[in-house]
Amino acid sequence: MNPDIVVIGDLVTDLLLFLPMKPRPESVVLPLKITKQVGGSGTFAIMARRLGLRVKAIECVGKDGNGFFIRESLAREGIDVNNVFIRKGETKTCIVLIYNGLKSFISLYSEKTVFLRPEDIKKEMLTGNGLYISGYSLVGKISKQERNAVYKAFKTCREKNMKIFFDAGPLVDKILEKQLLEILASTDVLFLNQAELKSLSRKLSMKTLDELGILVKGMIVLKMGEKGAVARFKRKSIYVRALKTDSIDPTWAGDCFNAGFIYGLLKGWAVERSLKLANVIGGLKTKRIGGGLNAPSKSEIQKCLCFLNKEKG
């Protein structure tokens, strides 16, 4: 059976350090908690699967503990990992520093780090309703091989008329402009936050969301954290308030949000209803450290939605 969504690239192992204080020069900080979790697009994949979507992942991981951890974690969730290749070398890893509800990323790459290659991508792998791309995988300074592999997959999916879902990511301004413009012109939903919007605006010399909208085939979904989210399409805006929570860690809340919104769209929901679900899921995620297997469960989401509906009643 074809998947609902294919997730390509950006499978990372997160090493999360929950800090009691902000690190300063020459200081020694003892973390309150250290944990390992599936990061990157793996969080999106897990959240989408928990909502009930059929998910397939395409990526390359190292023949190390982190690579097996990622592959086995996704497989246990019911995600198709037949095209998550294991290759001799090291899996992409990221140190995440969390302090006072804020996060910082330190990416770890070396000459031993393995990446997806263009020759890994075959047309028969790419079937289903949509393709999910993270901007991280299109940054050539990280890996030209993975960039070219993801770009190849994008072109194949476009030819097959699959929906393109693109999460800009904080390094969106590092993507080759020609490829970026081509992807935007075929993107059905562009996800980005306010900082990413500023970076993209500077790169493409734009001043307004409407100017960006001219470049995007479909809609733009702007995530604004505790201020909520807005979907912009056909010069029309739909705004939904955020779920109020006591945030512990915002890491990968945006990926959980994306999964909720895409779930709604693929199920034929109205944009406003999809935004409401996405906001609830993103908000619930911030109550836990890390993403991946710490993404909200479907039962948690249902309970929260029932509670919110009773409050309105």
LINPE-V16896 format. One record per residue. N is the residue number from 1. RES is the residue in one letter. OMEGA is omega in degrees with one decimal (none if undefined). Layout:
BEGIN
<<N;RES;OMEGA> <N;RES;OMEGA>>
END
This chain:
BEGIN
<<1;M;-179.2> <2;N;177.4> <3;P;171.6> <4;D;-176.2> <5;I;174.7> <6;V;179.7> <7;V;-176.3> <8;I;175.9> <9;G;171.8> <10;D;169.9> <11;L;-171.7> <12;V;169.4> <13;T;177.3> <14;D;169.6> <15;L;-171.9> <16;L;178.0> <17;L;179.5> <18;F;-169.1> <19;L;177.3> <20;P;-178.3> <21;M;178.2> <22;K;-179.9> <23;P;177.6> <24;R;178.4> <25;P;177.9> <26;E;-179.6> <27;S;174.3> <28;V;-178.0> <29;V;176.3> <30;L;-177.6> <31;P;174.8> <32;L;-179.0> <33;K;173.8> <34;I;-179.0> <35;T;177.5> <36;K;-177.0> <37;Q;171.9> <38;V;-179.0> <39;G;178.8> <40;G;-178.4> <41;S;175.5> <42;G;177.4> <43;T;176.9> <44;F;-177.5> <45;A;-179.6> <46;I;-179.2> <47;M;179.0> <48;A;179.8> <49;R;179.8> <50;R;176.6> <51;L;177.3> <52;G;178.0> <53;L;172.6> <54;R;-171.1> <55;V;174.4> <56;K;178.2> <57;A;174.5> <58;I;-176.0> <59;E;174.0> <60;C;176.6> <61;V;-178.1> <62;G;175.8> <63;K;-178.5> <64;D;-178.8> <65;G;-179.0> <66;N;178.9> <67;G;178.3> <68;F;177.7> <69;F;-180.0> <70;I;-175.1> <71;R;-178.6> <72;E;178.6> <73;S;179.2> <74;L;-179.2> <75;A;179.8> <76;R;178.2> <77;E;-179.3> <78;G;179.2> <79;I;178.7> <80;D;-178.2> <81;V;-179.2> <82;N;179.5> <83;N;167.4> <84;V;-172.1> <85;F;175.6> <86;I;-176.3> <87;R;-179.7> <88;K;-178.8> <89;G;-174.9> <90;E;177.7> <91;T;176.3> <92;K;-177.0> <93;T;179.2> <94;C;171.8> <95;I;-179.8> <96;V;177.6> <97;L;-176.7> <98;I;179.1> <99;Y;174.8> <100;N;177.2> <101;G;179.0> <102;L;-176.1> <103;K;172.9> <104;S;-178.5> <105;F;171.0> <106;I;-177.1> <107;S;-179.3> <108;L;177.2> <109;Y;175.5> <110;S;178.9> <111;E;179.0> <112;K;-178.8> <113;T;-179.3> <114;V;-179.8> <115;F;174.4> <116;L;-178.8> <117;R;178.2> <118;P;-178.6> <119;E;176.0> <120;D;-172.4> <121;I;176.9> <122;K;-177.0> <123;K;-176.1> <124;E;176.8> <125;M;-167.5> <126;L;177.7> <127;T;177.5> <128;G;-174.5> <129;N;-174.1> <130;G;177.1> <131;L;177.9> <132;Y;-177.6> <133;I;172.1> <134;S;178.4> <135;G;178.7> <136;Y;-175.0> <137;S;-179.1> <138;L;-179.6> <139;V;-176.6> <140;G;-179.8> <141;K;174.8> <142;I;177.5> <143;S;176.3> <144;K;179.2> <145;Q;-179.3> <146;E;176.7> <147;R;-177.6> <148;N;177.8> <149;A;-179.4> <150;V;178.0> <151;Y;177.3> <152;K;178.6> <153;A;178.2> <154;F;-178.2> <155;K;178.0> <156;T;179.8> <157;C;177.0> <158;R;178.4> <159;E;-179.5> <160;K;180.0> <161;N;173.0> <162;M;177.5> <163;K;179.0> <164;I;176.3> <165;F;-172.2> <166;F;173.9> <167;D;-171.0> <168;A;-178.7> <169;G;-175.0> <170;P;179.6> <171;L;-176.9> <172;V;-179.7> <173;D;178.7> <174;K;-179.9> <175;I;177.3> <176;L;-173.5> <177;E;-178.4> <178;K;178.8> <179;Q;-180.0> <180;L;-179.9> <181;L;179.8> <182;E;179.6> <183;I;178.6> <184;L;-178.4> <185;A;179.8> <186;S;-174.9> <187;T;177.7> <188;D;173.7> <189;V;174.4> <190;L;177.2> <191;F;174.6> <192;L;175.3> <193;N;-173.2> <194;Q;178.3> <195;A;178.9> <196;E;176.4> <197;L;178.4> <198;K;179.6> <199;S;-179.1> <200;L;179.5> <201;S;178.1> <202;R;-176.9> <203;K;-175.1> <204;L;177.3> <205;S;178.5> <206;M;-179.5> <207;K;-175.0> <208;T;177.0> <209;L;179.0> <210;D;177.3> <211;E;175.9> <212;L;-179.5> <213;G;177.7> <214;I;-177.1> <215;L;-174.9> <216;V;-179.1> <217;K;-174.8> <218;G;-175.9> <219;M;175.2> <220;I;175.4> <221;V;-178.3> <222;L;-179.9> <223;K;-174.4> <224;M;176.7> <225;G;-177.2> <226;E;177.4> <227;K;177.7> <228;G;-177.8> <229;A;179.4> <230;V;174.3> <231;A;-177.1> <232;R;177.5> <233;F;-179.1> <234;K;-179.7> <235;R;177.9> <236;K;-179.6> <237;S;173.3> <238;I;-176.6> <239;Y;176.2> <240;V;-179.9> <241;R;-180.0> <242;A;171.7> <243;L;179.8> <244;K;179.8> <245;T;171.3> <246;D;-172.7> <247;S;174.3> <248;I;-175.7> <249;D;-179.9> <250;P;-176.2> <251;T;177.3> <252;W;174.3> <253;A;179.4> <254;G;178.8> <255;D;175.7> <256;C;175.4> <257;F;-178.1> <258;N;-179.8> <259;A;179.1> <260;G;-178.9> <261;F;-179.7> <262;I;176.4> <263;Y;-179.6> <264;G;-179.0> <265;L;-178.6> <266;L;177.0> <267;K;177.1> <268;G;179.1> <269;W;172.1> <270;A;-177.7> <271;V;-177.8> <272;E;179.3> <273;R;178.4> <274;S;177.7> <275;L;-179.9> <276;K;177.9> <277;L;-179.2> <278;A;179.6> <279;N;178.6> <280;V;-177.9> <281;I;178.0> <282;G;179.2> <283;G;178.7> <284;L;-179.7> <285;K;-175.8> <286;T;180.0> <287;K;-179.1> <288;R;178.1> <289;I;176.3> <290;G;178.4> <291;G;176.6> <292;G;-178.0> <293;L;175.4> <294;N;173.7> <295;A;-179.1> <296;P;175.2> <297;S;179.6> <298;K;-179.9> <299;S;176.8> <300;E;-179.9> <301;I;-179.9> <302;Q;178.4> <303;K;180.0> <304;C;179.7> <305;L;177.9> <306;C;179.1> <307;F;-179.3> <308;L;179.6> <309;N;178.4> <310;K;177.9> <311;E;179.8> <312;K;-179.1> <313;G;none>>
END
